[in-house]
């Protein structure tokens, strides 16, 4: 049966809301904008070595999360409403620890937070009808960490939704065997994919790092930052997988044209 090329009123609204989430969010901790100037100044003053460390940390964390989460979360659960509030509650505890002990606990906090964010993203994907055992879905989950980061620190990146998808996904081939090769450290296309995502994710990681280093925030601030961080990437995931669901219904080209025309 051929796909219809005319969106229903309900699906037009879904696409409109998805684009709004993708395009209107500035940076991961936009809810903490009263500290914006301190954070912006802090990012600009980060030494090059620290910037490189944050990017390497972003890669290491994502690589570890992919190996531990993507093969452990089962797909046979019935399609249900994602547990967004549960995951938000979990990351606030980690953020309180990271905020209380400052930069020394940042790497541990980021590892825990990112693992929980990935599980939340996969939960959202499954709720939108995705099969999380498939390579394409697993890569789409990881791709969420490269989406929606519009700040002045993104200047060297293409931040449009479809352009970001193309930039991150290019060159990934090999099917399920390629992803399974990741467990043996031999999946070069997947490693490159993670590196591309990490280079974009590290922008939000840098903002989180500087925000948690602001002395006035402390433990309560660390919890709030993690809550904002989780909320941001849940929004990205909900928009991303709603768009993918519409693409399965109407065809990718139709949805891309409609998205760009909004």
Phi, psi and omega in degrees: 000125182293148180284141175286147181255004180250120182287142173290163179300320180297317182287329174299319179293320178299315180294319178299314180294323178296316180294322179300317178297318183291318191267333189269344182279128182280292180218166193304327184249042184300333179292347179255035190293345178291343174261009186307313183296318178299318182290315179300314180297320181296319179296318180296333183265358180298129177298153182302320180299322180289323176298317178295321178298318180295322178291318178296321178296318179301316179295312183299317181295314180296319179299315180295319181295318179300314182294322185274325186269315190295334180259358183253339182274125187274150182263350189283356176295144178295150178296118182224172174295131182297150184272060185299317183293324179297314181293325177296319179296322181293319183286337179294327178294317179294321180294325178297320178294313180298322180288327182288324184255001174071209189297333183296330180262003187298315183299318179294314180300315181296320179298313181294314182298316182293321177299316179292323178296319179297319178295323177294319179298317179294324177298317178295318179301314180296323180293339179264014174089012180280148173265104187284001174272351182272145180303315183300318179291319181296319177291324178295326176295314179296325182299333181304326181292349179257002186255151167077017182262078180264101173214172182292346178279356177268006193308329182273003185244151170277116187256358176299146187303305183290325177296321178295320179298316180294314183299319184282324187274342186301133175089359180270111180222170173115355175064201184299327180299325179295319180289322177295329178296339178300325180293335179261359180075024185240013184260081184303315179301321179290320178298320179293322177299313180298319180297320179294316177297317182298324181296330178274319179298328183296340176295311177291326178297319178297320179295319178295317181300312181293319181298318181286345178273351178291115187305325186293339184283309178062206185295316180298322179294320178300319177296318180294320179296316179296323178297315179294321179298311179298316180301317180301309185284335171294319176299315179299317181294316180298318178292313183301313185278338171293318178296316179297323177295318177295324178296324178291332182277314188252346185102142185297319183295319180298313183291321178298317179296316179296318181300311183290335180279342182295000000 
